[in-house]
Amino acid sequence: MTTVADIRQTMDAAFPPALAEEWDRVGLICGDPSANVSRVAVALEATDAVVDHAIDQGADMLIVHHPLLLRGTHSVATDDPKGRLLHRLIKNDCALFAAHTNADAAQGGVNDILADLLGVTETKPLNPIKSTLHKWGVMVPVDHVEKVKDAVFAVGAGKIGQYSHCSFETEGKGQFLPEDGSHPALGSVGKIEHATEVRVEFVARPNLDDDIIDAIARAHPYEEPAFDCVTMSGGVIGGIGRVGKLASPTMLKEFTQRVADALPETVEGIRAAGDPDTRIETVALCSGAGDSFLDQARAVGADVYVTSDLRHHPADEHLRSGKPVLVDTAHWASEFPWCASVATMMREQLGLPAEVIEVRTDPWTVHATKKR
């Protein structure tokens, strides 16, 4: 039987939490990791209507894009909107999980799906995230090498891609002088000691630093183990937004219609800013609110930037400086297509029934233009 923990592991593998922005709050929001799951529901966010639907269809887990508890919460009482949802989910044994900016940044995530819908190919991240690893070197007496390696591997060190327990060893001679107050495992106080030691090297994610230091201290025979740690910058592992090419150039007015035809329809529709006859070939895009990446869209030489929630002043000031022209979509419309891909992943990888909840959570319900 598939558990909540199994689904969390699958989601984290597809959308690594390490890719989330520092301010974000992703992962399991409520639910027992050991609980069994027989049906999954997927939606962009947890609203009353969405939670009602998930419970009515018998879902044991609801996966969403937008975290319910993104900002500080001091009460989950039932007369609080968020508290009300949490109580209903917990009472009905329905876990809640969110993949937010990690799903925006991951390969195959929200932005890649948006790019595919718009016919944007040869994509790369608009705001790249590079991998960062720490490379460790620990000097260990020969007869304790395996114990120290086992200890650091147990806390997650030594992983490179799909390989684990990775290390490199070189033998050498160590020297130290135990001073007054020390309790040396080798040698005597006041006498220089020479010992054959092995330098064990391995890599690890920076967030494991404290765990690794604790592991070394527990497994190493010396009271003051000698080690060093340096930071290495790796390749691009993802990033918010995408930039790529259209198969053939078009004009802004035609491209805007393409966006409208590709995305779920909303009351506000699609709007564009700039000369309607602007030639469009290089496209930058960012699902959801993306006006913070206007400078990056210009820097990559985009002809158009597609995003959501554009505000008057940032858009106006950007256009005065030149390209790219802008296409503004509804926030919900640019991200909702991701839900179908998550449901497919649940069915194909875990064999679970998974349904996309088609409730439109876009908040806007009325659009009007001046009568003529």
FIGULO-592349 format. One record per residue (C-alpha): residue in one letter; y, x, z. Coordinates in steps of 0.5 Angstrom, whole numbers, plus 500, padded with zeros to 3 digits. Example, Ala and Ser with C-alpha at 12.3 -4.5 7.8 and 13.67 -1.06 7.14 Angstrom:
# residues 2
A491525516;S498527514;
# end
This chain:
# residues 372
M500500500;T507502498;T512503504;V519504505;A519511506;D515512499;I521508496;R526512499;Q522519497;T522516490;M529514490;D531521493;A527525488;A531521482;F538521485;P538527490;P542525496;A545532496;L549530489;A553525493;E560526495;E562528502;W565522504;D559517501;R554514506;V547514502;G540512503;L536507508;I541503511;C536498515;G529498515;D523501518;P520507514;S513505515;A513498513;N509496507;V513494501;S510489496;R516487492;V523490491;A530487489;V535491485;A543489485;L549493485;E551491492;A549487498;T553480498;D551473501;A549471495;V545477493;V541477500;D540470499;H536471493;A532477495;I530473501;D528467497;Q524471492;G520475498;A523482497;D521487502;M526492500;L533491497;I536497493;V543497491;H549502488;H554500493;P553502501;L554496505;L557501511;L561506507;R567506512;G567506520;T564500523;H564498530;S561491530;V555488527;A555482530;T553476526;D560473525;D562479522;P561479514;K557486514;G553484521;R551477518;L548481512;L544486516;H542481521;R539476515;L536482512;I532485519;K530478521;N527477514;D524484514;C527486508;A530494508;L536496505;F537502501;A543505497;A544510492;H551511490;T555517488;N548521488;A546516482;D553517479;A552524479;A544525477;Q541526470;G539519468;G543516473;V549511472;N553515468;D548517463;I546509462;L553508461;A553513455;D547511452;L550504452;L556506448;G553511443;V555517446;T550523445;E550530447;T553529454;K554534459;P558532466;L565531466;N566534473;P560538474;I556540480;K553547481;S547548485;T548553491;L542556494;H542561500;K538568499;W535570506;G532577508;V528577514;M526584517;V519583520;P513587523;V507587519;D503583523;H508578524;V509577517;E505571515;K507567522;V515568520;K513566513;D510559515;A515558520;V521558515;F517554510;A515549515;V523547515;G524547507;A525554505;G522557499;K523552494;I525553487;G524547483;Q517544483;Y514551487;S514551494;H512557499;C516562494;S518569497;F518576496;E516582500;T518589500;E515594506;G520599509;K522603516;G526600521;Q530603526;F533601533;L535603540;P533598546;E539599550;D540597558;G538590559;S534589553;H526587553;P524590547;A517588544;L516595541;G518601544;S522603550;V529602553;G533608552;K529611546;I530610539;E524607536;H521607528;A517601526;T514599519;E517593517;V517588511;R523585508;V521578507;E526574502;F526567500;V531562498;A533555501;R539550501;P545551505;N544545510;L537548512;D541554515;D540552523;D533550522;I531557519;I535561524;D531557529;A524558526;I526565525;A527566533;R521562535;A516566530;H519573530;P517578536;Y523581537;E528578541;E534580536;P531579529;A535582524;F536578518;D542577512;C544571508;V548571502;T550565498;M548564490;S551560485;G546557480;G547552474;V549545473;I545540477;G549534475;G556531476;I560525476;G562522469;R560525462;V563527456;G560527449;K560525442;L560519438;A555519432;S561518427;P568517429;T572510430;M578508432;L580506439;K581498437;E574498434;F571503440;T574498445;Q570492442;R564496442;V565497449;A566490450;D559488446;A555493450;L557492457;P556485461;E561480460;T566479466;V572475466;E577480465;G574483459;I576490457;R583493456;A585499452;A592503453;G594508447;D595507439;P590502437;D589507431;T587513435;R581517432;I575517437;E570522437;T569525443;V568521449;A569522456;L567516461;C566515469;S563509471;G566505477;A573507479;G575514475;D582515475;S582521479;F578525473;L584523468;D586531468;Q578533467;A578528461;R584531458;A581538460;V575537456;G579535450;A576527450;D580523445;V578517450;Y577516457;V572510459;T573508466;S574502471;D580500476;L585504473;R592503476;H599502473;H602509475;P596514474;A595511467;D602511465;E604518467;H597520464;L599517457;R606520457;S602527457;G598525451;K591524450;P586522452;V587514450;L584510456;V579504456;D579500462;T573496464;A571492470;H568496475;W561491476;A560491468;S560499468;E555500473;F551494473;P546496467;W543502472;C540496476;A535495470;S533502470;V531502478;A527496477;T523499471;M522506475;M519502481;R515498476;E512504473;Q512510478;L510505484;G507499481;L511495484;P514488482;A521489482;E527484479;V534485478;I538480481;E543477476;V548475481;R555477478;T558480484;D564482480;P570479485;W574476479;T573469477;V579467473;H583470467;A589467464;T594468459;K601465457;K601458454;R604459447;
# end
